[in-house]
Amino acid sequence: MEDAGPQPQPIGGTVTGLGTNAGLVLTLNGANDLAINGDGGFTFPTAANLLPGASYTVAIKAQPSGKTCDVSA
């Protein structure tokens, strides 16, 4: 059986204190946007998976209405 090599790893996290339908949009490496509609876990779509050890940046593309969010590791 052949070794498939390193497998892509999902990128995600947890949102807290947002509420519902607030309009938060996160972006992965400036190209993969993900709308967040409430508190809880999230994962960027499979196409955004990165190989182990690859660098990446998660940023806020759109702030929710009436709130200011930040990203932390």
Secondary structure, DSSP 4 states (H G I P E B T S, - for coil): -----SPPB--EEEEEEEEEEEEEEEEETTTEEEEEEEEEEEE--GGG-B-TT----EEEEEPPTT-------
